[in-house]
Amino acid sequence: MVFKKLLGSLGVGGPTVDTVLEGGPVQPGGTLHGQLRLVGGKVDFDIEQITLELVARVEAEHDDGEAEKAVSFERFIVGGGFRLAEGERRSIPFAVTVPWETPVTELHGQPLGVVLGLRTELAVVGGKDKGDLDPLTVRPLPAQEAVLEAFGQLGFGFKSADLEYGHIGGASQQLPFYQEVELTPAPQCAHAMREIEVTFLANPGGMEVVLEADKPGGLFSSGHDAVNRFTVGHQGVGQRDWNAEVEGWVRQLAAGHGAHAPHDYGHGEHHHGDSHHRSGPGMGTVVAAGAAGLAVGVVGGMVAAEVVDEVGDFLEGDDEEGEEG
């Protein structure tokens, strides 16, 4: 898809740039390829700088509750320092590496309800414009997909996915937010946990998997959250028995061998999983996962185009400056 970006701040007759992404969905830590197709305006323009910006819709805690905001988490300078003549057409290829902690937006081609955008900013002498946004689609790394598949095969179901502003205490987190994938418990675990949240913190050497279980309280006690962390590598994903490994992680959480979350997080750091979750637009709980692995339910006819519309509606002109990772 091609999204036209008009330099509205310069009025009618300014240059335009179409950003065309190539190669399909990118993976965390992967390279995003594309072309910038510029068309000159009614007069010559000196193009000072062309910047690509990654933006995400993030849930943030406030005194009066939780609200959404747009957060810029990476910027790339991909061109500039030339004159674009009147009516001139010019194509500029780009290849940029997205952060390893970039959230996953789809599983098996189905959107998870996480909104990411790629904004193209064109700065010229005398003004600049952030333009519109392209939706950015990110598929999971092999190890991430293997973990989620194992949860599905163990009987867990997808409930929702969102991005939480803040840092997980004690984790080597680079971005100012983290992703939570919320799962409904397998029938055999329903007595031990109300839900489980999965967070991936990937890096070049592997990834940390943070699991948090919302455990029901007993007759004389209230419920609490138990947290466990596990480290896995990117290599040899196909040779591991992920069902057995993830089942072992779940057993540890169910048995209470994980740390209780209030003691696991330092002062001033965001408590992983302490917020109220809202399902993505049109997302519903999956009833049957079974041997096919973790399934993502799409309810009410939600299609990728609706996510595209949401990117533009939510992120346009609402990004937070100074939040680059």
C-alpha positions as CSV (number, residue, x, y, z in Angstrom):
1,M,0.0,0.0,0.0
2,V,1.2,3.5,-0.7
3,F,0.3,6.4,1.6
4,K,0.7,9.9,0.3
5,K,2.3,12.5,2.6
6,L,1.5,16.1,1.7
7,L,3.6,18.9,3.2
8,G,0.5,20.6,4.7
9,S,2.6,23.1,6.6
10,L,3.9,24.5,3.3
11,G,0.5,24.7,1.6
12,V,-0.6,23.6,-1.8
13,G,2.3,23.1,-4.2
14,G,4.7,21.6,-1.7
15,P,6.7,18.4,-2.5
16,T,5.2,15.1,-1.6
17,V,6.7,11.7,-0.6
18,D,5.2,8.3,-0.9
19,T,6.7,5.6,1.4
20,V,6.5,2.1,0.0
21,L,7.4,-0.7,2.3
22,E,8.9,-3.9,0.7
23,G,9.4,-7.5,1.7
24,G,6.3,-8.0,3.9
25,P,6.3,-8.0,7.7
26,V,9.5,-7.3,9.6
27,Q,10.7,-9.2,12.7
28,P,12.1,-7.7,15.8
29,G,15.8,-6.8,15.2
30,G,15.2,-7.2,11.5
31,T,15.7,-4.9,8.6
32,L,12.9,-2.8,7.2
33,H,13.2,-2.2,3.4
34,G,11.4,0.4,1.3
35,Q,11.5,3.2,-1.1
36,L,10.8,6.9,-0.7
37,R,9.2,8.3,-3.8
38,L,9.5,12.1,-3.9
39,V,7.7,14.4,-6.3
40,G,8.8,18.1,-6.5
41,G,6.4,20.9,-5.8
42,K,5.5,24.0,-7.9
43,V,8.9,25.5,-7.1
44,D,12.4,24.1,-6.2
45,F,12.8,23.0,-2.6
46,D,16.0,22.3,-0.6
47,I,15.5,19.0,1.2
48,E,17.4,19.3,4.4
49,Q,16.6,15.9,6.0
50,I,14.3,12.9,5.5
51,T,13.6,11.0,8.7
52,L,11.7,7.8,9.4
53,E,10.1,7.5,12.9
54,L,8.6,4.4,14.6
55,V,5.6,5.2,16.7
56,A,3.4,3.0,19.0
57,R,0.1,3.3,20.8
58,V,0.9,2.7,24.4
59,E,-1.2,2.4,27.6
60,A,0.1,4.8,30.3
61,E,-0.8,5.1,34.0
62,H,-2.1,8.4,35.3
63,D,-3.5,9.6,38.6
64,D,-7.0,9.4,37.3
65,G,-6.6,6.0,35.6
66,E,-5.0,4.7,32.4
67,A,-4.9,6.5,29.1
68,E,-3.4,5.9,25.6
69,K,-0.7,8.0,24.1
70,A,1.6,7.8,21.1
71,V,5.2,7.2,21.8
72,S,8.1,7.6,19.3
73,F,10.6,4.8,20.0
74,E,13.2,5.1,17.2
75,R,14.2,7.5,14.5
76,F,16.4,7.0,11.4
77,I,17.8,9.7,9.1
78,V,17.6,8.2,5.6
79,G,18.3,11.1,3.3
80,G,18.7,14.8,2.7
81,G,21.1,17.5,1.6
82,F,19.8,17.9,-1.9
83,R,17.6,20.2,-4.0
84,L,14.3,18.8,-5.4
85,A,13.5,20.6,-8.5
86,E,10.1,21.7,-9.6
87,G,8.1,18.6,-10.5
88,E,11.2,16.4,-10.2
89,R,10.6,12.7,-9.4
90,R,13.2,11.0,-7.3
91,S,13.3,7.5,-5.6
92,I,15.4,6.9,-2.5
93,P,15.8,3.3,-1.2
94,F,16.2,2.7,2.5
95,A,17.0,-0.2,4.8
96,V,16.8,0.4,8.6
97,T,17.1,-2.0,11.5
98,V,14.2,-2.0,13.9
99,P,14.8,-2.5,17.7
100,W,14.9,-6.0,19.1
101,E,12.2,-5.1,21.5
102,T,9.8,-3.9,18.8
103,P,6.3,-5.3,19.6
104,V,4.7,-8.1,17.7
105,T,1.6,-7.0,15.8
106,E,0.4,-10.2,14.3
107,L,0.4,-14.0,14.7
108,H,-0.2,-16.2,11.7
109,G,-1.2,-13.1,9.8
110,Q,-4.0,-12.2,12.3
111,P,-3.6,-8.7,13.9
112,L,-3.2,-8.7,17.7
113,G,-4.7,-5.2,18.2
114,V,-1.3,-3.6,18.7
115,V,-0.9,-0.4,16.8
116,L,2.5,0.6,15.3
117,G,3.2,3.3,12.7
118,L,6.0,4.4,10.5
119,R,6.0,8.1,10.0
120,T,8.0,9.9,7.2
121,E,9.2,13.4,8.1
122,L,10.4,15.7,5.3
123,A,12.3,18.7,6.5
124,V,12.9,21.5,3.9
125,V,14.4,25.0,4.2
126,G,11.7,27.0,6.0
127,G,9.6,24.2,7.4
128,K,8.9,20.5,7.9
129,D,6.0,18.2,8.1
130,K,5.6,14.9,9.9
131,G,3.1,13.6,7.3
132,D,0.8,10.7,7.8
133,L,1.7,7.2,8.9
134,D,2.1,3.8,7.3
135,P,1.0,0.9,9.4
136,L,4.0,-1.2,10.5
137,T,3.4,-5.0,10.7
138,V,5.8,-7.1,12.9
139,R,5.7,-10.8,13.0
140,P,7.3,-12.8,15.9
141,L,10.8,-14.2,16.0
142,P,10.9,-18.0,15.8
143,A,11.5,-18.3,19.5
144,Q,8.6,-16.0,20.3
145,E,6.3,-17.9,18.0
146,A,7.4,-21.2,19.4
147,V,6.6,-20.1,23.0
148,L,3.1,-18.8,22.0
149,E,2.5,-22.0,20.0
150,A,3.4,-24.1,23.0
151,F,0.9,-22.1,25.2
152,G,-1.8,-22.8,22.6
153,Q,-1.0,-26.5,22.5
154,L,-1.2,-26.7,26.3
155,G,-4.7,-25.3,26.1
156,F,-4.1,-21.6,26.8
157,G,-6.1,-19.1,24.7
158,F,-5.3,-15.6,23.4
159,K,-7.2,-12.8,25.2
160,S,-5.5,-9.5,24.3
161,A,-2.2,-7.8,23.6
162,D,-1.2,-4.3,24.5
163,L,1.7,-2.1,25.2
164,E,2.4,-0.7,28.7
165,Y,4.4,2.4,29.4
166,G,7.2,1.9,31.9
167,H,10.0,-0.5,32.7
168,I,10.0,-4.0,34.2
169,G,12.1,-3.9,37.3
170,G,15.4,-5.7,37.1
171,A,15.1,-6.4,33.4
172,S,17.5,-5.2,30.7
173,Q,14.7,-3.3,28.9
174,Q,15.7,-0.7,26.2
175,L,12.4,0.8,25.1
176,P,10.2,3.0,27.3
177,F,7.4,0.4,27.1
178,Y,6.9,-3.3,26.9
179,Q,4.3,-5.6,25.3
180,E,2.0,-7.9,27.3
181,V,0.2,-10.8,25.6
182,E,-2.6,-11.8,27.9
183,L,-3.7,-15.5,27.9
184,T,-6.7,-17.3,29.4
185,P,-5.6,-20.3,31.4
186,A,-5.8,-23.9,30.2
187,P,-8.6,-25.8,31.9
188,Q,-6.1,-27.8,34.0
189,C,-4.6,-24.5,35.3
190,A,-7.8,-22.6,35.9
191,H,-7.8,-23.4,39.6
192,A,-4.3,-22.0,40.0
193,M,-4.4,-18.8,37.9
194,R,-7.0,-16.5,36.5
195,E,-4.8,-15.4,33.6
196,I,-1.2,-15.3,32.5
197,E,0.7,-12.5,30.8
198,V,3.7,-13.1,28.6
199,T,6.3,-10.4,27.8
200,F,9.3,-10.9,25.5
201,L,12.4,-8.8,25.9
202,A,14.6,-9.7,22.9
203,N,18.2,-8.8,22.3
204,P,20.8,-10.0,19.8
205,G,21.9,-12.9,21.9
206,G,18.4,-14.3,22.8
207,M,15.4,-13.1,24.8
208,E,14.1,-12.9,28.3
209,V,10.6,-14.3,28.7
210,V,8.7,-12.7,31.7
211,L,5.6,-14.6,32.8
212,E,3.1,-13.2,35.3
213,A,0.2,-15.2,36.6
214,D,-2.8,-13.6,38.3
215,K,-3.4,-16.1,41.1
216,P,-6.7,-16.4,42.9
217,G,-6.8,-15.9,46.6
218,G,-7.7,-18.5,49.2
219,L,-10.3,-18.5,51.9
220,F,-8.4,-16.0,54.1
221,S,-6.2,-14.3,51.6
222,S,-6.5,-12.1,48.6
223,G,-5.1,-12.9,45.2
224,H,-1.5,-12.0,44.1
225,D,0.7,-12.0,41.1
226,A,3.6,-14.4,40.7
227,V,6.4,-13.6,38.3
228,N,9.0,-15.8,36.7
229,R,11.7,-15.0,34.2
230,F,13.3,-17.4,31.7
231,T,16.1,-16.9,29.1
232,V,16.1,-18.6,25.7
233,G,18.3,-18.3,22.7
234,H,17.6,-17.6,19.1
235,Q,19.5,-20.7,17.9
236,G,18.1,-24.3,17.7
237,V,14.5,-23.2,18.1
238,G,13.3,-26.2,16.0
239,Q,15.2,-28.7,18.1
240,R,13.7,-27.9,21.5
241,D,10.6,-29.5,23.1
242,W,8.8,-26.2,23.7
243,N,5.6,-27.8,25.0
244,A,7.6,-29.5,27.8
245,E,9.6,-26.4,28.5
246,V,6.6,-24.0,28.7
247,E,4.7,-26.6,30.7
248,G,7.6,-26.5,33.2
249,W,7.4,-22.7,33.4
250,V,3.7,-22.9,34.0
251,R,4.1,-25.5,36.7
252,Q,6.6,-23.2,38.5
253,L,4.1,-20.3,38.4
254,A,1.2,-22.5,39.5
255,A,3.3,-23.9,42.4
256,G,4.1,-20.4,43.6
257,H,7.9,-20.8,42.9
258,G,8.0,-17.4,41.1
259,A,8.6,-14.2,43.0
260,H,5.6,-12.2,44.2
261,A,5.4,-9.2,42.0
262,P,5.4,-6.5,44.7
263,H,8.8,-7.7,46.0
264,D,10.2,-8.2,42.5
265,Y,10.0,-4.6,41.3
266,G,12.0,-1.7,42.6
267,H,10.7,1.6,43.8
268,G,9.5,3.8,40.9
269,E,9.4,1.1,38.3
270,H,6.3,0.0,36.6
271,H,4.7,-3.1,38.0
272,H,4.4,-5.7,35.2
273,G,0.7,-6.5,34.9
274,D,-0.7,-4.1,37.5
275,S,-3.0,-2.3,35.0
276,H,-6.4,-3.1,33.7
277,H,-6.4,-4.6,30.2
278,R,-8.6,-3.6,27.3
279,S,-8.8,-5.9,24.4
280,G,-7.9,-4.6,21.0
281,P,-10.6,-3.5,18.7
282,G,-12.8,-6.4,17.8
283,M,-10.6,-9.0,19.6
284,G,-12.3,-11.8,21.5
285,T,-11.2,-14.6,23.7
286,V,-10.3,-17.8,21.8
287,V,-12.3,-20.8,23.1
288,A,-10.4,-23.5,21.4
289,A,-6.6,-23.5,20.8
290,G,-5.8,-27.2,20.9
291,A,-3.2,-28.9,18.8
292,A,-3.1,-26.1,16.3
293,G,-1.3,-23.9,18.7
294,L,-2.3,-20.5,20.0
295,A,-5.1,-19.1,17.9
296,V,-6.1,-15.4,17.5
297,G,-9.8,-14.9,17.3
298,V,-11.2,-12.1,15.1
299,V,-14.7,-11.1,16.1
300,G,-17.0,-8.7,14.4
301,G,-15.3,-8.7,11.0
302,M,-12.1,-6.9,12.0
303,V,-9.7,-6.8,9.1
304,A,-6.2,-5.4,8.7
305,A,-7.6,-2.3,7.0
306,E,-9.3,-1.3,10.3
307,V,-6.0,-1.5,12.0
308,V,-4.6,0.7,9.2
309,D,-7.3,3.3,9.9
310,E,-6.7,3.2,13.6
311,V,-3.0,3.9,13.1
312,G,-3.8,7.2,11.3
313,D,-6.7,8.2,13.5
314,F,-4.8,7.7,16.8
315,L,-1.2,8.6,16.0
316,E,-1.7,11.6,13.7
317,G,-0.2,14.6,15.4
318,D,-0.1,12.9,18.8
319,D,3.3,11.5,19.2
320,E,5.4,12.1,22.3
321,E,8.6,13.9,21.6
322,G,11.8,12.8,23.3
323,E,10.8,9.2,23.8
324,E,13.2,7.7,21.4
325,G,14.8,4.5,22.6
